[in-house]
Amino acid sequence: MASNSTAFNSTAFSTITSTYYLYWKEFVWTSNVLVPSWPVIILFGILANLTNISVFLKTGVKDNVTTLLLSLSVSDLLYLVLISPTACTFIILRFARDWHWPFHYQIGVDLLYWPAITCYDCSAFLSVWLGITRCACVAMPLRFKSVFTKARTVKIVIASFLLAVSLRIPIISIYRVVWRTNPNTNSSYAYIAKPNREAMTRVNDILNRNSILYINFIIMITCVSVLSFQLLRASRVRRSFTSASAAQQESAKPDNQGLSTRDLHVLQSVVVVCSIFIMSQAPFLMYSTARLINQELDIGTRYQFLFSMFTITSLTCSNLNASVNIFVYYRYNSKYRAQINSMFKTRETSLKTN
């Protein structure tokens, strides 16, 4: 009888342990690969966005596109600064587990996480509007400057920020810092309380990480489709007026499906922005949709390590998204490229002089 009881307890313990550590190995591999890259990505992103802001200010914020790009750089910079405490806390929890916390570690994880994500949402709205602007520039060239004025663009930037804040209020409002007493040491420590977390998380998943994301995806893909159609149509019109000899010479060269080099650059820039946006938002969309179907995909459940894998992947994509725009600007924005080259040449000349 005792041996049967011992066997049962051993089997039960083994089952509980295997359930608790479900996806543990995958979580360890993901965190060991991705988490150490965060400080490098965030530091590079902060420096890159400071560079972007400096370049756009020196170029002169005279049109709506530059206004949007400057606002996007500021929003990305704020996101990277605000997400830094969360990233540092993740790193300490993963690689320095014996760290002595003067407060509960969840303060480092959660306190500035949602304000950072709010800035990230604002960047997403600005990216979508940038795609719409580039699309409208081609689709309605005669009315573009009168419709997309700098004053209206500034209003859109402000509206994007207010919309991002208002959409995150349900989840931000539940977090508050409280004080608890440690019975072992009889000392007080700061702790972050999250009343009504499950209900507000579900609202956040439905509203921000599903509905809004799908709308943004549809708008971005529509912009690329309309832009491609308009550029190809304009190219056909131009080619119809080309002489037979010029057309013959042109046919001897690769024509990129009839698009001129300038048109191709416009299309490529929007496709790149759209692709970066979709790839960076996809992990959020995947795990929030999965959590709506199965609410056990969360902290404190048997799928907590799978949830942590999604979280780490999502944060990595977000950090990259907020950091890599400098390459897109340099490749596809001639004014930006000329200004940044001028800045580096001036810096190089001053160093040689000194």
Solvent accessible surface area in square Angstrom, and as a share of the most:
residue,aa,sasa,rsa
1,M,197,0.88
2,A,78,0.61
3,S,81,0.52
4,N,102,0.52
5,S,57,0.37
6,T,90,0.53
7,A,58,0.45
8,F,139,0.58
9,N,86,0.44
10,S,68,0.44
11,T,86,0.50
12,A,36,0.28
13,F,143,0.60
14,S,65,0.42
15,T,78,0.45
16,I,116,0.59
17,T,48,0.28
18,S,67,0.43
19,T,49,0.28
20,Y,110,0.42
21,Y,102,0.39
22,L,63,0.31
23,Y,83,0.32
24,W,77,0.27
25,K,167,0.71
26,E,83,0.37
27,F,27,0.11
28,V,34,0.20
29,W,171,0.60
30,T,12,0.07
31,S,0,0.00
32,N,66,0.34
33,V,77,0.44
34,L,44,0.22
35,V,1,0.01
36,P,64,0.40
37,S,37,0.24
38,W,1,0.00
39,P,66,0.42
40,V,107,0.62
41,I,24,0.12
42,I,13,0.06
43,L,110,0.55
44,F,85,0.35
45,G,0,0.00
46,I,38,0.19
47,L,102,0.51
48,A,4,0.03
49,N,3,0.01
50,L,87,0.43
51,T,37,0.22
52,N,1,0.01
53,I,29,0.15
54,S,38,0.24
55,V,0,0.00
56,F,5,0.02
57,L,105,0.52
58,K,126,0.54
59,T,43,0.25
60,G,18,0.17
61,V,33,0.19
62,K,163,0.69
63,D,52,0.27
64,N,9,0.05
65,V,33,0.19
66,T,14,0.08
67,T,10,0.06
68,L,1,0.01
69,L,10,0.05
70,L,29,0.14
71,S,21,0.13
72,L,9,0.04
73,S,1,0.01
74,V,61,0.35
75,S,8,0.05
76,D,3,0.02
77,L,27,0.14
78,L,83,0.41
79,Y,0,0.00
80,L,0,0.00
81,V,74,0.43
82,L,41,0.21
83,I,2,0.01
84,S,29,0.18
85,P,50,0.31
86,T,1,0.01
87,A,5,0.04
88,C,72,0.43
89,T,6,0.04
90,F,42,0.17
91,I,41,0.21
92,I,37,0.19
93,L,61,0.30
94,R,33,0.12
95,F,101,0.42
96,A,42,0.33
97,R,156,0.57
98,D,145,0.75
99,W,136,0.48
100,H,160,0.72
101,W,57,0.20
102,P,98,0.61
103,F,69,0.29
104,H,47,0.21
105,Y,82,0.31
106,Q,35,0.15
107,I,20,0.10
108,G,11,0.11
109,V,22,0.13
110,D,17,0.09
111,L,76,0.38
112,L,62,0.31
113,Y,21,0.08
114,W,23,0.08
115,P,42,0.26
116,A,0,0.00
117,I,2,0.01
118,T,7,0.04
119,C,12,0.07
120,Y,4,0.01
121,D,19,0.10
122,C,7,0.04
123,S,4,0.03
124,A,6,0.05
125,F,24,0.10
126,L,2,0.01
127,S,14,0.09
128,V,8,0.05
129,W,61,0.21
130,L,15,0.07
131,G,3,0.03
132,I,46,0.23
133,T,0,0.00
134,R,68,0.25
135,C,13,0.08
136,A,9,0.07
137,C,52,0.31
138,V,34,0.20
139,A,40,0.31
140,M,44,0.20
141,P,86,0.54
142,L,176,0.87
143,R,150,0.55
144,F,21,0.09
145,K,173,0.73
146,S,75,0.48
147,V,55,0.32
148,F,27,0.11
149,T,45,0.26
150,K,87,0.37
151,A,64,0.50
152,R,123,0.45
153,T,3,0.02
154,V,60,0.35
155,K,138,0.59
156,I,44,0.23
157,V,27,0.16
158,I,96,0.49
159,A,56,0.43
160,S,10,0.06
161,F,94,0.39
162,L,106,0.53
163,L,85,0.42
164,A,0,0.00
165,V,48,0.28
166,S,58,0.37
167,L,24,0.12
168,R,7,0.03
169,I,92,0.47
170,P,38,0.24
171,I,2,0.01
172,I,57,0.29
173,S,63,0.40
174,I,10,0.05
175,Y,37,0.14
176,R,121,0.44
177,V,70,0.40
178,V,50,0.28
179,W,178,0.62
180,R,116,0.42
181,T,81,0.47
182,N,48,0.24
183,P,121,0.76
184,N,138,0.71
185,T,89,0.52
186,N,127,0.65
187,S,56,0.36
188,S,72,0.47
189,Y,60,0.23
190,A,14,0.11
191,Y,40,0.15
192,I,1,0.00
193,A,22,0.17
194,K,56,0.24
195,P,60,0.38
196,N,97,0.50
197,R,61,0.22
198,E,140,0.63
199,A,49,0.38
200,M,43,0.19
201,T,13,0.08
202,R,93,0.34
203,V,60,0.35
204,N,2,0.01
205,D,1,0.01
206,I,84,0.42
207,L,61,0.30
208,N,10,0.05
209,R,8,0.03
210,N,14,0.07
211,S,47,0.30
212,I,33,0.17
213,L,10,0.05
214,Y,105,0.40
215,I,89,0.45
216,N,8,0.04
217,F,24,0.10
218,I,112,0.57
219,I,57,0.29
220,M,3,0.01
221,I,95,0.48
222,T,68,0.39
223,C,10,0.06
224,V,31,0.18
225,S,64,0.42
226,V,54,0.31
227,L,0,0.00
228,S,28,0.18
229,F,114,0.47
230,Q,33,0.14
231,L,7,0.03
232,L,49,0.25
233,R,119,0.43
234,A,39,0.30
235,S,3,0.02
236,R,149,0.54
237,V,80,0.46
238,R,117,0.43
239,R,119,0.43
240,S,85,0.55
241,F,174,0.73
242,T,57,0.33
243,S,64,0.41
244,A,87,0.68
245,S,69,0.44
246,A,38,0.30
247,A,45,0.35
248,Q,135,0.60
249,Q,125,0.56
250,E,84,0.38
251,S,81,0.52
252,A,90,0.70
253,K,127,0.54
254,P,126,0.79
255,D,52,0.27
256,N,73,0.37
257,Q,151,0.67
258,G,10,0.09
259,L,14,0.07
260,S,48,0.31
261,T,98,0.57
262,R,177,0.64
263,D,8,0.04
264,L,36,0.18
265,H,59,0.26
266,V,18,0.10
267,L,26,0.13
268,Q,59,0.26
269,S,9,0.06
270,V,7,0.04
271,V,59,0.34
272,V,45,0.26
273,V,31,0.18
274,C,10,0.06
275,S,43,0.28
276,I,32,0.16
277,F,5,0.02
278,I,48,0.24
279,M,126,0.56
280,S,4,0.03
281,Q,7,0.03
282,A,29,0.23
283,P,13,0.08
284,F,7,0.03
285,L,20,0.10
286,M,111,0.50
287,Y,5,0.02
288,S,0,0.00
289,T,43,0.25
290,A,36,0.28
291,R,19,0.07
292,L,41,0.21
293,I,145,0.74
294,N,62,0.32
295,Q,117,0.52
296,E,70,0.32
297,L,9,0.04
298,D,16,0.08
299,I,104,0.53
300,G,65,0.62
301,T,40,0.23
302,R,111,0.41
303,Y,40,0.15
304,Q,24,0.11
305,F,22,0.09
306,L,39,0.19
307,F,19,0.08
308,S,20,0.13
309,M,38,0.17
310,F,46,0.19
311,T,21,0.12
312,I,2,0.01
313,T,46,0.27
314,S,1,0.01
315,L,3,0.01
316,T,11,0.06
317,C,31,0.19
318,S,0,0.00
319,N,1,0.01
320,L,77,0.38
321,N,23,0.12
322,A,2,0.01
323,S,3,0.02
324,V,38,0.22
325,N,18,0.09
326,I,26,0.13
327,F,125,0.52
328,V,15,0.09
329,Y,13,0.05
330,Y,90,0.34
331,R,119,0.44
332,Y,52,0.20
333,N,37,0.19
334,S,72,0.46
335,K,131,0.55
336,Y,2,0.01
337,R,78,0.29
338,A,64,0.49
339,Q,44,0.20
340,I,9,0.05
341,N,54,0.28
342,S,55,0.36
343,M,48,0.21
344,F,132,0.55
345,K,139,0.59
346,T,89,0.52
347,R,150,0.55
348,E,92,0.41
349,T,83,0.48
350,S,44,0.29
351,L,104,0.52
352,K,156,0.66
353,T,111,0.65
354,N,154,0.79
